[in-house]
Amino acid sequence: ASNGALCPVCTGAALSDRIDLLAGGQEIVVSALDYPLLLAPFLDCSWCRDDRCYELRWPNARLLIFAGGVNIEGQDAAHLSGHADEVAITLMARPNAPPTHRPRLGGVKASLSAWRRIEALAKRTYVPASEESRARGAGAGRTDND
C-alpha cells in the first residue's frame, strides 16, 4: 500500500478470492493492516458446519466468527485497533462457548428525513437516458430483451 498499510476492504475482497486456502487447512497472514476488525464480514460462515469457525487474530485481539455469531476476545477494545502489524486468519474447530455478539436482525430504523437525504444523494448519480448513452451500452441498449 502507498501509505505502508493495507486497506481492510481491499484486503477482505482479496481474502474472499482465496478462502479456499483456509478450507484446505492453511493459515493466511496479512502484514500491516489498518482496522483489522473490518475483515470479519468477509469471513462468512453461513456455509460452515456447526463444528467450524474462522479465527481472526492480531496482538491483544481474537475473533471467532461462526454462523450465528462472533466471539470477541481482547484487552480494552483492542478489537477497535486502528492498525495491526500482523493479522492471522485460520479455519478451526468451533469452541463450545456461546457467541458474545450476535447479528442484529430486522435492520436499523432510519428517520424519513434521513431516507430523503439518501435518495437525494442517489439521484445525483443518475444519468439521464439518451440515444447517446444507449449507444454506449447504458441500460438495455437498443433491444430490450430481458
C-alpha positions in Angstrom: 0.0 0.0 0.0 1.2 3.5 -0.8 1.0 4.6 2.9 2.5 1.4 4.2 -0.7 -0.1 5.5 -3.3 -2.3 3.7 -6.9 -1.3 3.3 -9.2 -3.8 5.1 -11.9 -3.6 2.4 -9.5 -4.3 -0.4 -7.8 -7.0 1.7 -11.1 -8.5 2.6 -12.1 -8.8 -1.1 -8.7 -10.4 -1.9 -9.2 -12.7 1.1 -12.6 -13.8 -0.3 -10.9 -14.9 -3.5 -8.5 -17.1 -1.5 -10.9 -18.5 1.1 -10.2 -22.0 -0.4 -6.8 -21.9 1.2 -8.3 -21.7 4.7 -10.7 -24.6 3.9 -7.6 -26.6 2.9 -6.1 -26.1 6.3 -3.7 -23.2 5.5 -3.3 -20.1 7.6 -3.3 -16.7 5.8 -1.1 -14.0 7.4 -1.6 -10.3 6.4 1.1 -7.7 7.3 0.5 -4.1 8.1 -3.3 -3.9 8.0 -5.4 -0.9 9.1 -8.7 -1.7 11.0 -8.4 -5.5 11.0 -11.8 -5.9 12.6 -13.2 -4.9 9.1 -12.1 -8.3 7.8 -14.7 -10.1 9.8 -17.7 -9.5 7.4 -15.6 -11.1 4.6 -15.4 -14.3 6.6 -18.9 -15.6 6.1 -19.6 -18.8 8.0 -23.1 -19.5 6.8 -21.7 -22.4 4.7 -19.8 -23.9 7.7 -21.0 -26.9 9.6 -21.6 -26.1 13.3 -18.2 -27.5 14.2 -16.0 -25.0 12.3 -15.3 -21.3 12.6 -12.8 -18.7 11.4 -10.3 -17.3 13.8 -9.0 -13.8 13.1 -6.2 -12.7 15.5 -3.8 -9.9 16.0 -1.9 -8.7 19.1 -4.3 -8.3 22.0 -7.4 -9.3 19.9 -9.0 -12.5 18.8 -12.3 -13.1 16.9 -14.0 -16.4 16.3 -16.5 -16.0 13.5 -19.2 -18.7 13.0 -22.7 -19.0 11.7 -25.0 -17.3 14.2 -22.5 -15.1 16.0 -19.0 -13.9 16.8 -16.8 -14.2 19.9 -14.6 -11.2 20.6 -11.7 -11.5 22.9 -9.2 -8.8 23.7 -8.0 -6.2 26.1 -9.6 -2.8 26.4 -11.2 -2.5 23.0 -8.2 -4.0 21.2 -10.7 -5.1 18.5 -11.1 -1.5 17.5 -7.4 -1.1 17.0 -6.7 1.2 14.0 -3.7 -0.9 12.9 -2.1 -4.3 13.2 1.4 -5.2 12.1 0.3 -8.8 11.6 -3.2 -10.5 11.3 -3.6 -14.3 11.1 -6.7 -16.0 9.7 -7.4 -19.7 10.1 -10.4 -22.1 9.9 -10.6 -24.1 13.1 -12.8 -26.2 15.3 -15.5 -24.2 16.9 -15.3 -23.9 20.7 -18.3 -24.8 22.9 -18.7 -21.2 24.1 -21.8 -19.3 23.0 -21.3 -16.2 20.9 -20.6 -13.0 22.7 -22.1 -11.0 19.8 -25.0 -12.0 17.6 -26.0 -10.3 14.3 -28.8 -7.7 14.6 -31.8 -8.8 12.7 -34.5 -6.6 11.2 -32.3 -3.7 10.2 -32.0 -0.3 11.8 -34.8 2.3 11.8 -34.0 5.5 10.0 -36.0 8.7 10.0 -37.9 9.8 6.9 -35.6 12.9 6.6 -32.5 10.6 6.6 -34.0 8.5 3.8 -34.9 11.7 1.8 -31.3 12.8 2.1 -30.0 9.4 0.9 -32.4 9.4 -2.0 -31.3 12.9 -3.0 -27.7 11.7 -2.9 -28.6 8.7 -5.0 -30.4 10.9 -7.6 -27.1 12.8 -8.1 -25.6 9.6 -9.5 -28.3 9.0 -12.2 -27.6 9.6 -15.8 -30.5 10.7 -18.0 -31.4 8.2 -20.7 -30.5 9.3 -24.2 -29.7 7.8 -27.6 -26.1 8.5 -27.0 -26.0 6.8 -23.6 -27.8 3.7 -25.0 -25.4 3.6 -27.9 -22.5 3.5 -25.4 -24.1 0.5 -23.6 -26.1 2.1 -20.8 -29.4 0.3 -19.9 -30.7 -2.4 -22.1 -29.4 -0.8 -25.2 -31.5 -0.6 -28.4 -33.0 -4.1 -27.8 -34.7 -4.7 -24.5 -34.9 -8.5 -24.3 -34.8 -9.0 -20.5 
